[in-house]
Amino acid sequence: MRKKGFAVLAGCALSAAGAVFLNVKAIPGSPPAGQVAAAKTEKTTGPVPAYHSRAPRKPLPATLPWEQFAGNSYAENGYFLASRIRELLYQQPCYCFCDHSLGHGSLLDCYTKPDKHAAICQTCLMETFFVDEEARAGKTAAEIRKEIIRGDWKRVNLAKYAAPPRL
């Protein structure tokens, strides 16, 4: 279990390595290495993490219940939103590079696996908040993916997610 926890932290640290000059208010419960945000969007030229280019053909797994993250409003919001936008998350890359460190196939895996990875990874949470916001603006999975690859998710206003979700 310690090795898996270390792999999760290492994956988040690697995702932040390219964002040394970027900085955002820390999410309680997330490791300091995951503190990334950007003042402006930059074009990404590096490798793109794993994702699925099309909607799933089979039913998707359920996300872990958001209620189990009481006390961490960012994780509560992330898991709550993830449960509602699973098909979109299935089609998005995760820039904490958990595809390498944990074998995840897309951003959705961060919310469905028992490792509870998204609860401790600010990158996963910020991307999920971004996907939800863009979906509510009427964008498709492919359009959202282009924006994620470009780095637009780094501009998410985390203050909107500081309170637990309202049903």
Residue pairs with C-beta under 8 A, 6 or more apart in sequence:
4 102
4 115
7 101
7 102
8 98
8 101
8 102
8 115
8 117
8 120
8 121
9 31
9 33
9 120
10 101
11 96
11 97
11 98
11 100
11 101
11 102
11 121
12 30
12 31
12 33
12 34
12 96
12 120
12 121
12 122
12 123
13 31
13 33
13 34
14 96
14 97
14 100
14 101
15 33
15 34
15 36
15 95
15 96
15 97
15 123
16 33
16 34
16 35
16 36
16 123
18 46
19 36
19 38
19 154
22 36
22 37
22 38
22 39
22 154
23 35
23 36
23 37
24 35
24 36
24 37
24 122
24 158
25 158
26 32
26 35
26 122
27 34
27 72
27 74
27 122
27 125
27 158
28 72
28 74
29 72
29 74
29 75
29 119
29 120
30 74
30 120
30 121
30 122
30 125
31 120
31 121
34 96
34 120
34 121
34 122
34 123
35 122
36 122
36 123
36 126
36 154
37 126
37 154
37 155
37 156
38 151
38 154
38 155
39 155
41 150
41 151
41 152
41 154
41 155
42 150
42 151
43 150
43 151
44 149
44 150
44 151
48 93
48 149
49 93
49 94
49 95
49 97
49 98
49 99
49 100
50 93
50 94
50 99
50 104
50 105
50 106
51 90
51 91
51 92
51 93
51 94
51 105
51 106
51 107
51 145
52 90
52 91
52 105
52 106
53 91
53 142
54 91
55 87
55 90
55 91
55 141
56 87
56 90
60 86
60 87
60 90
60 108
60 112
61 108
61 112
62 83
62 112
63 79
63 82
63 83
63 86
63 108
63 111
63 112
64 79
64 111
64 112
64 114
64 116
65 79
66 75
66 76
66 77
66 78
66 79
66 80
66 82
66 83
66 165
67 76
69 75
69 76
69 79
69 119
70 76
70 164
72 119
73 161
73 162
73 163
73 164
74 122
74 125
74 158
74 161
74 162
75 118
75 119
75 120
75 125
76 164
76 165
77 125
77 129
77 161
77 164
77 165
78 111
78 118
78 119
78 124
78 125
78 128
78 129
78 161
79 111
79 118
79 119
80 165
81 128
81 129
81 132
81 165
82 89
82 108
82 110
82 111
82 118
82 128
83 111
84 132
85 128
85 131
85 132
85 135
86 108
86 111
87 141
88 131
88 135
88 141
88 144
89 106
89 107
89 108
89 111
89 128
89 131
90 106
90 107
90 108
91 106
91 141
91 142
91 145
92 106
92 107
92 108
92 127
92 131
92 141
92 144
92 145
92 148
93 99
93 106
93 107
93 145
93 148
93 149
94 104
94 106
94 107
94 109
94 110
94 123
94 124
94 127
95 123
95 127
95 148
95 153
96 110
96 121
96 123
96 124
98 104
98 109
98 110
98 117
98 121
98 124
99 105
102 109
102 113
102 115
102 117
104 110
104 113
104 117
107 124
107 127
107 128
107 131
109 117
110 117
110 118
110 121
110 124
111 118
111 124
111 128
117 124
118 124
118 125
118 128
125 161
126 153
126 154
126 156
126 158
127 148
127 153
129 153
129 156
129 158
129 160
129 161
130 144
130 147
130 148
130 152
130 153
130 156
131 144
131 148
131 153
133 156
134 143
134 144
134 147
135 144
139 147
147 153
